[in-house]
Amino acid sequence: MLEKYLTAEMIQFKQQAANWEEAIQFAAQPLVTHKIVEPAYVETMIENVKNFGPYIVLLPKFAMPHARPEDGVNQLGFSLLVLEQAVDFAEGKSANVFLVLAAPDKESHLSVLSELSIVLANQEKVDALASAKTYQEIMEII
């Protein structure tokens, strides 16, 4: 099911971002472009990290920026950014894989997250995501 949402236009590969804020902006851009989220959603994700710390860094190398449905989600969606160079967060955390979650309610995304958790439970797959360079590589991993 994850591949249904992570289409080629929802996945980006970049050399670097200036900081974690820019990484979140880059990562969310396909969702904004396709009107899955409003621009305010991106700003809320950034503000949440500023206010609550780097809770979005779920694993070494992997971050899942998100906010609440009422912060500007129009429909269920995911976008993925892979940076060649990781960006640093507070508390010594860093990430170069950013999977943005846009959930319009408290339940519609759960089956996709369940599938994602299988990928994230395997450190080799997380490492492979972090070094992926093409859409096809991402599809093979997930």
N, C-alpha and C positions, 0 to 999 in steps of 0.2 A: 504494500500500500504506500510506503514511503516514496517509491519511484513515481507514483501517480502525482505527487506534489513537487518532487524535486526534478522537474523537467530541465532541459538544457538551458532555457531562459532564466531559470531560478538559481543557477549555479554560476559562480564567478571564481576566477583565479587571478590573484594579483601578487605582485612582488612584495609590496609592503603597504602599510598604512602609517600615518604620522603618529597615531596613538590609538588607544582603545575606542575613543569616541568616534574617530573617523572610521575605524574598522566596523563598528556597529552601523554607521551611516551607509558605508559601502555594502555591507551584508544585507541591509534592509531595502536597498534601492529597487531591486526587482519587484518586491511586494508593493512598494509605493507606485512604481511605474504601471503595474497591472491593477492598481486600485484595490488591492487586497487589504491594504492598510492605508490610513491617512498619514500625512507627514507628522502630525502630532504624536502618533504612536512611536515614531523613531525618537523624538525628543523625550518622551516619557521613559523609554527604555534607558536612555543615557542618564536622565535625572535619577532613575531608580538606583543605578549603580553608584552614582555620586552620593546618594543618600544612605544606601544600605550596604555599600561595599561590593566586592566582586563575587556576589553570590551566583552570578551567571556562569562562572568558570566551574563547571561540574567535574571536570577531570583535567589533568595536565594536558595541555594543547587544545582543549575543547571547551567552547563557551556556547551557551544557549540564551541569547538575549530574548526577552519577552516582556510584556506588560499585561495589564488587565484588558479583557474584551472591550470594556467601555472607554478605553483610552484611544480607540480609533480603528478597531478591527471590523472590516466589512464582510469577510468570509474566511474560512479556514485556509491557511497557507503556510508554506515553509520556504525559506531561501537559504542558500549555503554560500559562504565565502571561505576560500582557502588562501591564506597568505603564505608566501614563501618564508617571510620573516615574522616571527611571533611578536605580538605587542604585549607590553607589560601592564598589569593592573596593580593595585595596592596589595599589600599583604604577601608580596613575593610571587603572586600568581601571574601566569602568562597563557596566551592562547594564540593559535594561528588558524583554527577551524571555528567558524561562527555559524551556527545553525539558528536562524531566526524563526521563532514560533509565533504565529498569529492565530490565536484561537478565539472564535466568536462567542464561545460559551465555555462552561466548565467541563464539558464531556466530549465534544466532537473530535478532539485531538487525541484522546486517550489511546485508541487502538494504534495510531501512528507512533505515539511515544512508546508504547509497549514493544513495537517492532524495532524502534530505534534503540531501546535499552539492550536488546540482544546484541546489536552491533557494538554499543559502547561497553558492554561487559567484556569484550575481547580486546585487550590492549594492542594486539597486532593489527586489528582492524582500525583502531583509533590512530595508530601510527601510520597506517596506510592512507587513511583519510588526510592526515596532516601533510603527507608528501605527495598526494595526488596532483596531477597536472592536467587531467582531461575529464570531461564528462563521463566517458566510457569507463575510466578507472573508478570513478565514484559509483557508477551503477554496478560494477563488479563487486565492490566492497559491500554495498548495501543489499 
